[in-house]
Amino acid sequence: MPRIAPHARAVPASGIRRVLELAWTRPDAVVLCVGEPDLPTAPHVLAAARDALDRDDTRYTPNGGIAPLRDALAARLDPEHAPAVRRDNVWVTAGGAQALHLALSLTVGAGDGVLLPDPGYPPFTMATRLLQAEPQPYALRPEDGFLPDPAAVEAAITDRTRVLLLNSPSNPLGTVLPADLVAELVDVARRHDLWVLSDEAYAAFTYDAPHVPAARFDTDGRVLTLHTFSKTHAMTGFRVGVLVVPDAMAPLMPRLQESVISCVNTPAQYAALAALTGPQDAVDHARATYRAHRDLATGLLDAAGIPWLPAAGGIYLWADVSHATDGDVAAWAEDLVRTAGVAVAPGSAFGPRGEGWARISLTATADDLRTGLSRLPGRAL
Ligand SMILES: Cc1ncc(COP(=O)(O)O)c(C=O)c1O
């Protein structure tokens, strides 16, 4: 038999999936391990997709997406980014996942290095490996409030490094990078001539701190920005994301997009257009709900004596469960499903720095949070 490409085998398996699959074997399990909004997609968004189907608007679109969607995105993002954002800078992708893959395809080749947050969203590592590039983790440490230390990021740079990946608000941490830190990190990238890939998938959900786009500090066209409709508009299954690219990349984009997806599903693009330009009450409601869930969850953890990291944004809470895990949070999380019927994401699924921590999803219902968190082993106060 011919061999399967080694870089395909080098893509690591998801440590969250194992816990989720175990939870599916127990009908009474409370699932707090996935970031799936438990809120409905807004009716005007569903209607826009239905209308596209009813008028048989089901053919290919331009590679970058339908013009009104790209223009609406450019109009939304232009005031927040330093370089002008025009239609040609905005690429509609098959979810944030494909925006990530596209961004890395544009910036790294075999053996190149990508600076990734540890703990960080697992597909950062997976996509890097699939492109035969090398993950170069930069540590996010509890003593720094899990914020990146620019000096440590700089120390991790080698002559192979091409990309600095930032993620704010963070999955899994819920941290939001303050403006001065974002500016400093973009400056590190500028000094070492790196691309910056800024994953802003959760930009719509900040609570105690404003979202700061990295492109605000882009003086020379080195920042690529990822957005997605998935979480903001409860549209995970529509698969619509966005990659904003610097001018220099725009001419290459049609070929890259053509080689992978040609374009995004047409009715889904009309749904995204309605989501962006229509009423925003569903987004406001989602933000208020996740904030209330965060406050509920932190209260419950406090009562159990379990420490947590303040979440200024995002849809997750990062909890210190090291008192119960005996140095192996992955095994503990699997055991917790079997013995207590609650599934949380083990911190080690997000990188070695996540050992001893667990990610709790705030998109679960309040009832599920109450039941699930009451099943966590408390720590003596
Ligand atoms: C940080 C981050 N980036 C990107 C994505 C990908 O989003 P999508 O579901 O639109 O592919 C996610 C999804 O969970 C995410 O958490």
The ligand as a Tripos MOL2 file, in Angstrom:
@<TRIPOS>MOLECULE
LIG
   16    16     1     0     0
SMALL
NO_CHARGES

@<TRIPOS>ATOM
      1 C1        -10.5380   30.6330   19.1270 C.3       1 LIG1
      2 C2        -11.3420   30.0260   18.0280 C.ar      1 LIG1
      3 N1        -11.0150   30.2870   16.7650 N.ar      1 LIG1
      4 C3        -11.6820   29.7620   15.7300 C.ar      1 LIG1
      5 C4        -12.7570   28.9270   15.9390 C.ar      1 LIG1
      6 C5        -13.4170   28.2910   14.7440 C.3       1 LIG1
      7 O1        -14.6990   28.7120   14.5720 O.3       1 LIG1
      8 P1        -15.6820   28.0120   13.5450 P.3       1 LIG1
      9 O2        -16.5940   27.1510   14.3460 O.co2     1 LIG1
     10 O3        -16.3670   29.1580   12.8830 O.co2     1 LIG1
     11 O4        -14.8750   27.2160   12.5770 O.co2     1 LIG1
     12 C6        -13.1560   28.6150   17.2480 C.ar      1 LIG1
     13 C7        -14.2760   27.7090   17.5020 C.2       1 LIG1
     14 O5        -14.4900   27.2030   18.5690 O.2       1 LIG1
     15 C8        -12.4130   29.1830   18.3130 C.ar      1 LIG1
     16 O6        -12.7140   28.8870   19.5870 O.3       1 LIG1
@<TRIPOS>BOND
     1     1     2 1
     2     2     3 ar
     3     2    15 ar
     4     3     4 ar
     5     4     5 ar
     6     5     6 1
     7     5    12 ar
     8     6     7 1
     9     7     8 1
    10     8     9 2
    11     8    10 1
    12     8    11 1
    13    12    13 1
    14    12    15 ar
    15    13    14 2
    16    15    16 1
@<TRIPOS>SUBSTRUCTURE
     1 LIG1         1 GROUP 0 **** ****
